[in-house]
Amino acid sequence: MKKKQIYAAMAIILIAIISSCTKDTKDVPDPAGTITTNLNSWYMLYEGTASVPYVTIYDSYPYIQRILGMDISNLTTSFQIKLWDGQPNSGYFNGDVESSGGGETVNIGAVHGLGNVTDKPGSGYTNNCLLQKGHGYVVRYKKSYNTPSDVTFYYARFYVVDWVISTTGGIIGANITLQNPF
């Protein structure tokens, strides 16, 4: 009889210990410099002089833009690179060098806000990352049209707060909080 009572007491203690071991899910406030925007258009990650010595493939267009967007058809991240001559109102060089690409994203999983996106993963980045509500993401990009391995990565982080829904129903964007640089 005493053995049964000891086993019952141990089982209760074990259940109490196991049920108290939950993952830390505390909300961390958004960091200073956080912006809130809708990712149903393009968001400028960087605009300025390209990294030297890998300026551009055309010396007369030494400025670049790295642009983050969202492909509404499949809810993935999308990137653009544009070369620019740096002159106000001159427009962009619309030759073969204006292209898609230029950035990569990694989904770090479900988190409780931008403040919980704390690490820059070393792998897992992709050009077209599926966006999910309630997930955090890290973006990396280079300030160069050419992207050789010895050019420095720059980082941004964002969190998908909610979907932007059309008045006719259907997702037309994502409401995000974003910090750039990260």
C-alpha positions in Angstrom: 0.0 0.0 0.0 2.8 2.4 0.9 4.5 1.7 -2.5 1.3 2.8 -4.3 1.2 6.0 -2.3 4.9 6.8 -3.1 4.3 6.1 -6.8 1.2 8.3 -6.8 3.1 11.1 -5.1 6.0 10.8 -7.5 3.6 10.8 -10.5 2.0 14.0 -9.2 5.3 15.7 -8.7 6.5 14.6 -12.2 3.3 15.9 -13.8 3.7 19.2 -12.0 7.4 19.6 -13.1 6.6 18.6 -16.8 3.6 21.0 -17.0 5.6 23.9 -15.6 8.3 23.5 -18.4 6.9 25.7 -21.1 8.7 27.6 -23.8 9.4 31.2 -23.0 6.9 33.2 -25.0 7.2 36.6 -23.4 6.6 39.6 -25.6 9.7 41.7 -26.2 9.0 45.3 -27.2 9.8 46.4 -30.8 13.3 47.9 -31.0 14.1 51.6 -31.5 13.8 52.5 -35.1 11.0 50.1 -35.9 8.7 51.1 -38.7 5.3 49.8 -39.6 4.4 49.5 -43.2 2.3 47.5 -45.7 4.3 45.2 -47.9 1.9 45.3 -50.9 4.3 47.5 -52.8 8.0 47.9 -52.7 10.1 48.9 -49.6 13.5 50.5 -50.2 16.2 48.6 -48.2 19.1 50.6 -49.5 19.6 53.5 -51.9 23.1 54.9 -52.4 26.5 54.3 -53.6 27.4 50.8 -54.5 30.1 49.0 -52.5 33.6 49.6 -53.9 35.4 48.0 -55.8 32.3 46.3 -57.1 30.4 49.5 -58.0 28.4 48.4 -61.0 29.0 46.9 -64.4 28.4 50.3 -65.9 30.6 53.1 -64.4 28.1 55.8 -65.4 25.5 54.3 -63.0 27.4 54.1 -59.6 24.2 54.1 -57.4 22.0 51.2 -56.7 18.7 50.5 -55.0 17.9 47.3 -53.2 14.2 46.9 -52.9 12.1 44.4 -50.9 8.6 43.5 -52.1 5.9 40.8 -51.9 4.7 38.6 -54.7 0.9 38.6 -54.1 0.4 35.6 -56.4 2.2 33.2 -54.1 2.8 35.3 -50.9 6.6 35.2 -51.1 9.3 37.9 -50.7 10.5 39.5 -53.9 13.6 41.7 -54.5 14.7 44.2 -57.2 18.0 45.8 -58.0 18.0 49.1 -59.9 21.0 51.1 -61.1 20.9 54.8 -61.1 23.1 57.6 -62.4 22.6 59.6 -59.2 21.1 62.7 -60.9 17.8 64.0 -59.5 14.8 63.2 -61.7 16.9 61.5 -64.3 15.2 58.2 -63.9 16.8 54.8 -63.7 19.0 53.0 -66.2 16.4 50.6 -67.6 18.8 48.3 -69.5 19.6 44.7 -68.8 20.9 45.7 -65.3 17.6 46.5 -63.8 16.6 43.1 -62.5 14.9 41.0 -59.9 16.9 39.5 -57.2 19.4 41.2 -55.0 18.3 39.9 -51.6 17.5 36.8 -49.6 15.2 36.1 -46.7 15.0 33.4 -44.1 11.9 32.5 -42.0 12.9 32.1 -38.4 9.5 30.8 -37.4 6.6 31.8 -35.2 7.5 34.6 -32.8 5.7 37.2 -30.7 6.8 40.3 -32.5 9.8 42.0 -34.1 11.6 42.2 -30.7 11.8 38.4 -30.7 13.8 38.3 -34.0 17.2 38.4 -32.4 19.7 36.3 -34.4 21.0 36.5 -38.0 21.0 32.9 -39.2 24.1 31.7 -41.1 22.1 29.6 -43.6 18.6 28.9 -44.9 18.2 32.1 -47.0 16.2 32.0 -50.2 15.3 34.5 -52.9 11.5 33.8 -52.6 10.5 33.0 -49.0 6.9 32.2 -48.2 5.4 34.8 -45.8 3.3 33.6 -42.9 1.4 35.7 -40.4 3.0 35.7 -36.9 6.4 34.7 -38.3 9.7 36.7 -38.1 12.2 37.1 -41.0 15.7 38.2 -41.5 16.7 39.8 -44.9 20.3 40.0 -46.1 21.5 42.0 -49.1 24.6 43.5 -50.5 25.3 47.1 -51.6 26.6 46.0 -55.0 25.1 45.0 -58.3 27.6 42.2 -58.6 27.4 40.0 -55.6 30.8 38.4 -55.1 31.3 36.5 -51.9 33.8 39.0 -50.4 31.2 41.9 -50.4 29.7 42.5 -46.9 26.1 41.5 -46.2 23.7 44.0 -44.7 20.7 42.9 -42.7 17.1 43.9 -41.9 14.5 42.1 -39.9 10.7 42.1 -40.1 7.7 40.5 -38.6 4.3 39.8 -40.4 1.7 41.3 -38.1 -1.3 40.6 -40.3 -2.6 40.3 -43.8 -3.8 43.3 -45.8 -7.2 42.1 -47.2 -8.9 43.5 -50.3 -12.4 44.9 -50.0 -13.5 42.0 -52.3 -11.7 39.5 -50.1 -8.2 38.0 -50.7 -4.8 38.9 -49.5 -3.2 41.9 -51.3 -0.3 42.5 -48.9 1.2 42.0 -45.5 1.2 44.5 -42.6 4.8 44.3 -41.2 7.0 45.8 -38.6 10.6 46.3 -39.9 14.0 47.4 -38.7 16.7 48.3 -41.2 19.6 48.0 -40.6 19.6 45.1 -38.1 
